[in-house]
């Protein structure tokens, strides 16, 4: 039995996955994934994400198709794995960039592949920069998007440790 099966009372992985591609997790801040057929190499006539959806998109998945020409997109790819897969300075830049866009009244999507771990990591950091604790951010994102948010326990531990280091 896997960790997410019904015996533990959670449900199957498919049942726990977010039902929506994007979820608003803070005013004008959305966290999400990429449609399985919206990846590089699949036939694409028109961009899926347009100005009607978002002003700005932070893409953390290398194979997601680009957004529409009129949407500001910042692409920063890293693997959903160990915390050694990302650069802390680059994450800080992303958080500052997202905060700049939010403060300017823009709607911002942070997306990865499934909309759980990489987007959860950056979304949690944005919330933490806006006054939430690491634990509050993680709990809130899980309540808002899915209990699977930050199921990458390395990311969860890193966020909690980051806060501890900041309080020393």
Secondary structure, DSSP 8 states (H G I E B T S, - for coil): --TTSGGGTS--HHHHS-SSSEEEEETTEEEE---TT-BTTS--SS-SS-TTT-SEEEE--TTB----TTSEEEE----SS-GGGS-HHHHHHHHHHHHHHHHTT--EEEE-SSSSSHHHHHHHHHHHHTT--HHHHHHHHHHHT-TTTT--HHHHHHHHHHHHHHT-
